[in-house]
Amino acid sequence: MVALAVSGALFVGRPQEVDPEKATPTSAVGDRVEADGGTLNALALGPVVTWDPQRIASRDDMAFASRVFARTLTAYAPHTDPDEQARLVGDLATDTGTPSKDLRTWTFTLRDGVKWQDGSPVTCADVAYGISRTFATDDVTGGPTDALAVLAIPRQMDGTSTYLGPYATGAAATKAQAAFDKAVTCKGQQIVFTLSTPLSDFNELVSQAAFGPVKKSVDRGGEGGYDVFSAGPYKLEGTWQAGKGGTFVRNTAWNRASDPIRRAHADRIRFQEGLDTQAVAQQVMADGDTGRVSVSLGSAPPAIQQHITAVEGLRERSVNPRTGVVDYLVPNTRSEVFKDEKVRLALAAATNRDAYVTAIGGATAADTARSLVPAGLPAAHDADPVGTGTRGDATRAEALLREAGKTAPVPFTVAYRSTPTADKAMAALVAGWRLAGFEPTTRPITDDYFTAISDPKLAAEVDVFWSNWAPAWASASTILPPLFDSSINITKAGPGRDYGYWNDPELNTRMAKVQTIVDRTAREKAWAEIDQSLLARGAYIGLAERRALYIAGSDVRNLSANTVNGGVVEFADIAVVQ
């Protein structure tokens, strides 16, 4: 049997006892085994846009790549208990890094024995080269650009980097390369990063594939979107066929002794894309010759979810994890209606989250959420500043409207991304708001929703915006500043991601200070306190954290899902028994 050690949350030793309410079916099901061998079919709708580590933007693809072939300095270790999945450990690095006292310098030491699929060692220079590709924004596009924001490299007058990546040529490029080499320095097995500002969770930021290594001699730049040159347990057999998929086979240069994260039990993983999600679920549920060694990578449709959870034999081979994606509402603080804090709190009090969750598919589709901080993150909390629970409280909302001097009905317009399901969910919210003395008018938007609500012209017409968000890594630093720091969002061109035009310079300063707290526990507690203050002032209204439901065949073992990595199937130790 294989299990997760309490000290490192890794797959070693005897099985750890896990609270059944947490482990089944929300994060892991079935016995844990150490059996190697067999072929696992991973069935997905897709499409996979790229396997280039510096270009991967999809959370699902990033999670798959990071367990199968792409390694990073740090990673979130797998665990069957969702409360332990935010534990950061060294991956390519021997530990989670050492910061300087001013948090402007971070040092990592690469572990010995890590090799590329051709048997050559993964070096510090490979890591630096991989990161440098992020700056080649004309060639390597679409992935996270955090390196451009945090590394201490001079900028142009317009704020863009003077460094244009490793493919640039000429005297200016040579000078800029020297600036990059100063910001990312190799000293034997050590890699040292110099940052433009203090950053206490830089070691979590580098868990992203964009900070992973690339071997320069095999890099084809913008032409290599589906190239896979592996440092992990699997390598791509042949080439990737867009729209169809590819097969990952064992990388014989990889060894478990150099990898604290991945067990890699299956001999082969056949990744097939372009498959209808409902058809995939039905095929795996039927458990035929192919289905019994398959796992769905797309969440089963709501109607099928109900069937899966109702049948014990299907429920026992499915997981229903939280995904970290939180739906929320943002009152427009420039609106005549919602510039008043008490009116914003009245709307929060009147919001029936239970009805919203029921409308989008029920308990297997989502959990109610008051906060934007997903339940699996260290900064998660249960604070309810308005004190109205999840069903809404019309009486409390009416009292707040009276305190604000408002006479019912109080009209407002709410914009949301329209789909058949979203239309039902919004109708459920509208019903609760009307009971509390509001008179909402819905404004459904179907095309380019987030572009539309970023238009400042819309701020003059809409009082509340629906939105959703997911953290980039397991910290509220990837939630609260991106959404509520006016200094990085609000310009003449629009609100950025601060759709409600929340403008609080004191809060901006407070968030900047949190970024300098070294201790992770203290830092995330501080983020939780900031989040609670935002809720207490009606800056936003949390609605629901989305769930996914994945099903596997009867010969698949170690089925689990990782909430921190997006609530996706965990490939670190999944196995096939035949």
N, C-alpha and C positions, 0 to 999 in steps of 0.2 A: 504493500500500500504506500501511496505517496501523500505527503501532506505539506503543510505550510508552517514553518518554524515561527514561533511568536517573536523571537528576537529580530529576524530579518525578513519575515513575511515571504520566505522562499520555499520552494518545493523540495524539502529535505526532511528526513526523520519520520516520526510516527504521525498519524493523522491528528489534526487539532480539532477539538470539539468546537462547533460553531452553532450559534443560536439558530434553530430551525426556521424561525420567522425571518431571519436575515438570509439564510442560505438557500431556502427552498420556498418558492421557485425564483426568488428575486436575484440570486447571484450564482448559485451552483447547485447541481443536482447529481445524484448517483454516487457510486463508489469512486474513490480515487485510485488509479492504478499506475504502474510504472512500465507497462507493456510497450515495447517498441515494435515497429513494423506496420505494414498495411498501407493502404491508400485512402486518404480522406478526400471526399468531394466537397468543395466549398462553393455553394450555389448563390449567385448574386444577380440582381438586376443590372447594376453598373450604371453608366460606363465608368471604368477606371480611366481617368484623364491622363495620368502619368504615373510612373514609378520612380521618377527622378526625385531623390530625397529633398532637394532644394525647391522643388516645384509642387510637391504634394500639398493640397489644401484640404481635401476631404478628410474628416476625422476617421471615417471607417477605413479608408485606404491607408492613412497614416498608422492606425493601430495595427492593421494587418502587416504592413511592411516592417514595422518596428519589432515585431515578434518573429518574422520569417527571415528577412535578409538584411535589414538596415539596423545598425546599432548607433547609439548616441552616448555621450559622456555619462549621462544619468538617465534613470528611467523609474517609473512607478512599478514596483514589484507586484506580481500577481498574488492574489489572495482570494480565498473563498468567502471571506467576510467583507462586505462592502465598506465597513467602517475602517478597514485596514488597507484599502486599496490606494490611499493617498500617500503611502509611505514611500519616500524617495530613497533610492539606493544608487550606488555606482554601477555603471554598465561597462562602457569602455574604460571609464575611470575607476580607480581603486576605491574611491569613496565619493561623497557628494561635494567635494571641492572645499577650498580654503580661501575665505575672503580676507582682504586687508582690513585694517581697522576703519578706514574711511569708506569701505565697500566699493571702491573704484577699481580694485584689482582682484581677480579671481584666479586661483591656480588649481589645476587638476593634474593628476599623475595617471598616465595610461597603464593599464594592467598588462602583464606579460602574456604572451601566448596567443594573442588575438591575430588571426590571419585572414587575408582575402581568399577568395575561392581558388586563386592560382597558387596558394601556398606562401605568398609574400606577406610580411608582417604589416599590420595596420599601424601607421606611424603618426606622430604628432603632425608632420607635414601634410598627411592625408586629411586630417581633421581641419587644419587651417585652410587647405585648398577647398574643401567642401564648403566651408563657411564663406570663403571669398566669392564663390559662384553666386551667392545671393545678391551681390552688388551688380552683377551683370544683368541688369533689369531689361535689356533689349533682347537677351538670349534666353535667360532663365526666368520665366515669368509664372505668376500665379500662386506661388507659395508664400509662406510667412516672410516678412521683411524686418523682423525684430533686430537682426544684426545691424541694419542700417541705422536703426534708432538708438541703439545702446552703445555701440563700439566708439571709442575715442578717435574718430577719423574726421579731419577737417571737412567743412561743408562749403558749398557755393553760397552766394548771396541769396539765392532763392530757397535755400534750405536743403537742397539735394547734395548727396555725397560727392566729394571730389574723386573718390575711388569708383571706378566703373567696372571693377571685376578683373579676373585674370586673362580675359581675352582681348582687352584693350591694348593698343600699341602706341608708340610715340613717346616723346620726352615727358609730357604731362602724365602719361600712364605710368611711366617708370617712377616718377616722383610719388604718385598716388599709391603705387604698390608698396613703396617704402613706408608710407604712412600706415597702410594696412598691416605690414609686417611688424610695425612697432606696437600696434594695438593687439595683435595676435602673435605671440612670440613662442617659439619652440626652444626648449632647453633639454635636449635628450628626450626622456619620457614625459617631461612636464610641458604643459601648454598653459600659457599665462595670458589672460584677457585684461586689457585696460579699457575701462568704461568711461563714457562721457559724463555720467552722473552716478551717484551711489545707487546700488541696486541690490537689495538684500535677498531676493529670490532669483538671482541670475542662474543659480544651479538648477532651478526648476525650468527656467526658460530654455536651457540647453538640452532638455529632454526631448525637444522637438526634432523631427527628422532633418529640418533645415540646418541644424547645427551638427549634422553627422558627417562622417568622412567620405571623400570621393578620391579614388586613385586617378591622378592626373593623366597617366599614360593611356587610360581607357575612356576618358571623358570625351564625348562627342558634342559637348555644348548643347546648343538648341536643337540639334538633330537627334539627341538620344533620349527622347521622352519616355520610351519604354525599355531602355537598357537597364538591366539588373546585374550589377557586379557585387556579389554578396560578401559580407563579413559575418553573416549570421548562419544559422543551422541549415538553411536551404538556399539553393541556387536555381535560377530559371533554366529549365531544359529547353534548348532551342530558343525560339523568339516568342514574344508576346503577340497574340493576334487580337487587335482591337475589336471589341464587339463580341469576341468569342472567349478569350482567356488564354491560359497557359498552365503548364505543370511545373511545380517546384519540387525538386528532388534534393536528397541530402547533399550538403556541402561537405565533402570529405576532409576539407582543411579545418573545419570547425570542430572544437571539442568542448565538452561540458565543463571541464575544469577551468576554462577561461571565460565562462559565461554564467553569472549568478542568477540570470533571469529566465532563460529558456531551457526547457527539458527536451523539446522536439521529439516526441515519441513516434509520430507517423513517419514512414519512409518517404511518402510522396503526398503532396497536397495538390489536387487538381482543381484549380480555380476556374470556374465557368461563369461567364457573365452574359448579359443579354437575355436573362430568363425572367419570365413574369413571376412576381412575388407570390401571387396566389397559387400559381401552378407549382412553384417550388415547395411551398408549404404542404400542398396536397400530396406531392410526390414523396416527401420525407415522412409525412404522416402515414402513407400507405405502407411504407417500410418494406418495399420490394428489394430486389437484388442490389439496385443502385441506391435507393433511398436509405437503406439501413446503414450505409457507410457515408452518409452525407449530412451536412449541416447547412441550415439556411443562414445567409448573411443579411437578408432583408427581413424586417419585422412582418410577421403575419398580419394580414388584414383584420380589422376588428371583428367581422363576422366569424372568421376562422378562429380567432383568439378565444372567443366564447366556447367554441367546440373543444379546443385543446384543453382549456382549463376545466371543462366539465368531465372529461374522460381521464381516469386515473392513469392509464397506460401512456397517454400522450403528455399529460402533465408531468409525469416522471422523467421525461426526456426533453423538457423545455425549460428555458429560463426567461425571466421577465424583469430585466434590469432597468433601473433609472438611467437615463441617457445624459443628464446634465443640461439638457435644453429646457429652458424655463420660458414660458409664455408670460407676458406681463403687460400692464397698461401704463401709459405715461400721460398724466394731465399736463396740458400746455400752460406753463406759468405765464405766458404772455396773453392768455385768454382772459377776457373780462370775467368769465365765470370762475376759472380755476386759479387765478392769481391769489385768491384767498385760501389760506391754509386749511381753515375749517371746512370749506367746501370740498377741498381735495380729500380730507379725512372722512367727510360724509360719504363721498363716492366709494372710498375704500370700505367703509362700514356697510354699505349697501350691496357690495359685490358678493354674489353667491358662487363661490369657487366650486362647491359640490355640484351645482347644476352645470357649470362649465365642463368639469371633468366628465360628468355623465354624457353630455352632448358630444364630446370628442371621442367617446368609446368606452368610458367607464374605468374601473380600477386597473385593468391590464394596459390601458392606454396612457394613463397619467396618474400622478399623485397631486393633490391640492398643494399649493405652495404660496406662502405669504412673502417669502424672500426670493430675490434673484440668485442667492447663493445656493447651489444645489446641495442636496442633503449629504452627499458623500464627501464634501470638502471640509477641511479643518475649520473654516470660518462659519460653517452652518450653525444655525441657532433656531430656537423655537419662539422667539419674541413675537408678541402680538400687540403692538403699541395701541391699536384702536380698540382691542379687547372684544372683538365680535366673532371670533372663530372663523370657520370656513363656510358657513351657510349664509352669512350676511345677517344684518340686524337693522331692519327698517326703522325701528323705534329709535335706536341710537343715531342713525343717519339723519332722521328728521330733527332730532334734538340739536345736532351739529349745524344743520341748515338754519335753524332758528337762531342759534348763537351767532351765526354769520349774518343775520338780518335778511335772510333770503325767504321769499314766499313761494311756496309750491304752486304749480310745477316749475322746476328750474330746468330750462332747456339747455342742451349742449349737443354737439356733433362729435361722433366717434368714427375714426377711420380704422379699417382693418383689412387684412389680406383675404380676399373672398375666395372660398372654395365651398362646395356643398356642406362639408362638415363644419367649416368655420362659420358659415351662415347660421347653422343651428346653434353653435356655441355662443355666438353673439346674441342671438335671439334669447337665449337663456339668461344672459347677463342683463339684457334690456328689461326683461320681466322683473328682475329683482330691483333694478334701479327705479323703475316706475312705482313699485310699491313704496319706495322710500321718499318719493316726492320729486324725482327727476323726470324730465321729458326728453329722452335721448332720440337723436336722429342718426341713423347709421349711414356711413359713407363707404360702401364696399369698393375696393380697388383690386383689380385682377392682374394688371401687367406692371412689371418693374416696381413692385410695392415699395421697397426700401429707398429706391431712387426717388419715388414720388413723395414720400414723407420727409425726405431730406431737402425738399424744395422750400425755401423760406416763404414763398407765396402761400403755401398750404397752411402755414401757421396762422394766417389771418382768417382762415375758413374752418379750421378744425380745432376742437377743444381737447380731445383725448386721442391718443394714438395707441393702437395695439402693436406689440413687437415681440421678438423672442431673442434669446441670447444663450450662448454656452461658453464656458471658460476655455482658454487655450491651454492652460495647465492647472494644477490643483491649488490655485490661490485666488482669493477674491481680488487680488491686484489686477487680474485679467477681466474683471467684471465692473467694479465700481469706478475706477478712473476712466476706462474707455467710454462709459455711459454717462458719467456725471461730472467729470472734470471739464468745466467750461473753457479753461485755458487751452486745451488741446482740441476742442470741438467747435465752439461757436465762433463763426467768422461772418463776414458780409455775405459769403456764398451760401451760408446755411448753418444748421445746428450740428453738422457731423452726425455722430450717433447719439448726441444729447437731444433727442427729439422733442423733449418738453422744455427746452431752453432753461434748464436748471443752472442758475448762475450764482455761485456762492464762493467768492474768493477765499474766505476763511476755510471752507471745506477743501478747496484745492490745496491750500497750504498744509492742512491736516493730513490729507492723503499723501502728499509728498513726504511728510515726516514718517508716515507708516512705512514707506519704502525703505527707510534707513534702519528699521528695527531688525537686529541680527537674529534674535531667537525666533524660530518659526512659530512656536506656540503663541508667544506674546504678539507676534506680528499678525497672525490670523485672528487672534482675539480682538486686536485693535480694528481690523477690518470688519469684524462682526459688529463692533460698537458703532462704527461709521454707518454700516448698513441699517442698524436699528434706528439711528438718528434720521436717516433718509426716510424710513418708513413712518417714523413719528411725525414727520413734517409733510407727509403725503407726496413725496417726490415721485413715487411710483407705486403700483399696486400689483403684487405678484398674483398669478393665477394658478399655474400648474407646471410641474416638472414632468416632461414626457417620459414614457417608458417604451421599451421595445419588447417583442416576444419572439424568441428564436427557438426552433425545434431541430432536434438531431435524430438520426436513425438509431436503432436499437443496438448497433455494434459500436457506436461512438461512446467514448468514456471521457471523464474529466471535463464534462461540459460546464462551462462557467462563462460569466460575462464581467467585464471590467467597467465600472461606472465612471472612473476617473478618465479613462481613455475613450469615453463617449458612449458607454453602455453597449459595447460591441462584444462579439464572441471573442473569448480569450484563446489565442493560439499558442501561448507559451508552453502549455502542457497537455493540450487536447490529444486524445489517443483513439486508436481504432483497434478493437479486439475481434479477431476472426477465427 
